[in-house]
Amino acid sequence: MVVNNKSANVLKIGVVYPADSVSQLVYGIQMAINEINANTSLLPDATLQFVTRDSAGSILTGTGQTISSIWNDGVVAIIGDGTSDVTEYEAVISGIYNKPHCGLSTAAIELGSATLYPTFFRMMQGADKQTQLFVQFIKSRGWKRFAIMYTSDTFGSGAADAAETAASQLGITVVLKQAFYQDHLKQLARDKTSLIEPLNNLKQSYARIILVLATEPYTVDLYFSAMNSTWNMVGPDYVWMGLNFPGNTVDEIQAIRPDAVRMTQGFITNYGATNAWTPSALAWNQRYRALYGNNINAFDTGTLYEVNTTEFDTFFNTRAAYDVIYLFAIGWTRLLATNASWSSGNIVNGTVPYSPPSVYQSFSYAGAIGQIIWDGNGVVTTYNLIAGNGTNFFDSSELVGVGTSLGVNVNCSGCGFWDFDYQQRVPPDSPTTLDCDPGWEQITFNGQLICAVCPNVCNGNNVHVSVGYWQDPSANMYNRIAFSKSFYFCGPSSGCCSRDPYMDIPCTVGNQCQANFSGILCSACDPGLYEWNGKCVDCTNNTFGSFLLAIYMLGYFLIVVIIYIFPKEAESFLDDLILIVQISSTLLAADGGPSIMSSILKFCALQMNMPFVQNVCLAPIGPFLKMLSGFIIPFLIMFSLLFLLLVTYIIKAIGKGGQVLSTRLLRHLKGNVRNNIYSTTFALALFCFIPTLETAMEILSCQSVGSVSVVRLYPAVTLTISALLDQCWSPEHTGAAAVSINIIVISGLVIPVVALMALRRISPAALPGSTLTLDHTAPYYFLYGAYKLEYHWWLPVDLIERTTIVAISVLLGADDFHRALFLVFIVWFWLLVRIFFMPAKTIVDNSVKIIGYISIIILGGFKLEAIAMNTGGLQAVDCSTYSLAFFILPICILLPMRIFLMLPKRIKFYVIKKCGLAPKVDRYATTDDGTIKRSDRDQKERGATKQQDDVLPGRANSIFDELRLSHENL
């Protein structure tokens, strides 16, 4: 129960503030306490005292001092701190102990959360509400476009997002949203060299209305740097405004240039008070002067700072501290009136709940900083926008608008507009003419002038998009730099623009995708349609497509059957030839067109497309499953092998008929089933190695398209079906990426290392003869049998070779041009390695990669030429015929050579003889029975090389030596 006895209780108020700034508060606090302690209508049963503690501007120190102030000093309320980042931690503590806490000039958006900071309130709005006030002012002045310059810290970035959102809601264009001082260390050092790029971008945006969202020191740096002759962006044609005035500390800005105060003329900022010239503020000022005197130097003698100086902090904080004490007293008095059993003693023991939003709900207070109004949520609403007049901002400035985050009145009593020259001239929000660089054209886009970039065709007042390009519609069209970076090359076979820009109906920004395509890079099909072979097709009537898909899957099963049934020797010919085809598919698949050859290439690369059929849906499969096809098809192949093994087992188990069938079909497997299973699995694994590894790396290869990050080859993969969202590292992509990383590590590192360790332990002397086939060797002979004895450990090198070819070309290839370039480079490197070592035991096996890699390098040259010509806007180059020829040529050379060596020896000798490659006749004699008899000379020659042949059996120094050896073995 409240009694009229001011000495009954003592309410202590803690002031947690940096020691070098607390002097700005204490005299205003003491003045308010003296008045309240003499006023029986406010807290009639209590007197007020205050206790100061030094936070040192540190989060750790400030938090500790707040706890000490509550525990040791017994305070019932907190004032502080000087900055938002420190105040956030202190306010958490005061909320836990139910102590009302006020921040004087802390505007961080986070502090507006009543959940995190239930007892916190402040004398101004949060930065988000203040920022919305500026956007409302821009709208009230009729401006349609402006630039946002913000620091990348929490304060600046949060305010910038709020400004961008408010502008979007009001239909105002943000021509530039540019962060500055992005490097934290350079920000702390105030390194102005880091402002060069942000100011260049601001200059290129042609913005005339500039909103700065930063604390006072960084606002000073940006504003005065913009005056530099390099940019010359401060003057009567520009309007600068911001959360903080670039002259709070006059001494600092005068050190920059003597006329610094004059140069701040026209800069617009905001204050929650009606300002120091309202009746309540003027009355307070008279009392303050009468109490403490006017001598600014009298602080040391106890008469206090002069409050109407050029220092913002003493202008605002001294007044605000006075008002906060009154607000505490008014709030407690209002709370005590709600419960007759309460007294100030309950405030001391903490049993009076204190919630600022409810205490100051729909509340108005006129005090030292003017009129403050809180809305129904207990948030400060009314703000004034004030422009500096170039003399003394705090003693005299011009009112340009009054309002809230919901609207600003620029026609209020006493309001006007004052530019940099102190004239009431409202400049336009953009220049009337642009000085475009060579290669750029001034055009009108959406009613605004912009400089449009060409290689994409600029024609009159339209922005045309060239063939194979896509322009990001969300890009800032009014910022020349952002506009030039908003064009992306899709490739001629994509869903992007396919119409010649010089035709009657060229592609425009709003109509740049082919029929039924949309979204990022025109990669997404309309709802209900699926992309197959570069077209969006309907999959409802899908009988023929299902038949083709069955044939497609049957093809992989037949590959398994063929590899399983046919005899396999210890050679690398087929594995390396498939490798060449798979690598070549990267260079040929996009240029192959709707042909059977393109389908074969995609089939070998485990890609689910059949280009030789058009407008046919194989299955209603979206881009995400297509992206994973390199993982799914290998499982299908391994299941096919398991099925085949099961069939083999059944055939052998069904009796005599099965034994006859197995004897005829699987004659070479008799007694060697295990060997064949091992070798077949190995061959299939190498067949899937490159496509699986390439899929894994493609999933990890992300590309930034505007503000969205997408998988480079599958930009249509989305988080949801209806919206194109940032797909890289979304839940779906993260799961696929985790699988991809495991595959890369196991395939490219673990397996090669384990294989190398195992093979290096095998002594070459213990290896079986190299002429043996797998039917008569150890189960693991296929791992080393294809190589010379001294290189029997070469398999891990081969796996690393395959891994690096994929990794370097995919991960370093940011686009098709660089991917082809890096592919040519790494293939050239491994070509040199192959020529130097020649690790395969036969010339034919070594020739596969030598000839194949040379062919790939030539194909890469054609690819690079085509991309360079097409991307550069020159005449399109079609190299598909030449590319196809150089792709088929190695196959035409190598396959007949390998087939010839597989022929029976007598047939090979007959062919050699007919071709004139047989040894001279005098080296041979014919016996009576018609067989060939070696001459004495030939016997001597063979004896001279017998020792070498015994050491390295079957080794040949050339293809002709290999043919000779085959003939001599007859």
Secondary structure, DSSP 8 states (H G I E B T S, - for coil): ---S-TTSEEEEEEEEE-TTTTHHHHHHHHHHHHHHHT-TTSSTTEEEEEEEEE-TT-HHHHHHHHHHHHHTS--SEEE--SSHHHHHHHHHHHHHTT--EEESS---GGGG-TTT-TTEEESS--HHHHHHHHHHHHHHTT--EEEEEEESSHHHHHHHHHHHHHHHHHT-EEEEEEEE--SHHHHHHT-GGGGHHHHHHHHHTT-SEEEEES-HHHHHHHHHHHTSTTT---STT-EEEESS-TTSBHHHHHHH-TTHHHHTTT-EEEESSS-TTSHHHHHHHHHHHHHH-S-GGGGGGTS---SSSSBHHHHHHHHHHHHHHHHHHHHHHHHHTT-TT--HHHHHTT-S---HHHHTTT-EEEETTEEEEB-TTS-B--EEEEEE-SS-TTTSEEEEEEEETTEEESSSTT-----TTS------SS-SS----TTEEEEEETTEEEEEESSS-EETTEEB--TTEEE-TTS-TTSHHHHHTTEEE--TTSSS--S-TTSSS--BTTB-S-TTEESGGG-EE-TTEEEETTEEEE-SS-HHHHHHHHHHHHHHHHHHHHHHHS---S--HHHHHHHHHHHHHHHHTTTS-SSHHHHHHHHHTT-S--TTS-S--SS---HHHHHTHHHHHHHHHHHHHHHHHHHHHHHHHS-HHHHHHHHHHSGGGTT-HHHHHHHHHHHHHHHHHHHHHHHHHHHH-EEEETTEEEETT-TT--SSSSS----TTSHHHHHHHHHHHHHHHIIIIIHHHHHHHHHHTS-GGGS--TT--GGGS-TTGGGTTTB-GGGTT-HHHHHHHHHHHHHHHHHS-SSHHHHHHHHHHHHHHHHHHHHHH--BSSHHHHHHHHHHHHHHHHHHHHHHHHHHHHHTTS-----HHHHHHHHHHHHHHHHHHHHHHHS-HHHHHHHHHHTT-S--GGGEEE-TTS-EEE-HHHHHHHHHHHHHHHHSTT--SSHHHHHHHHHHT-
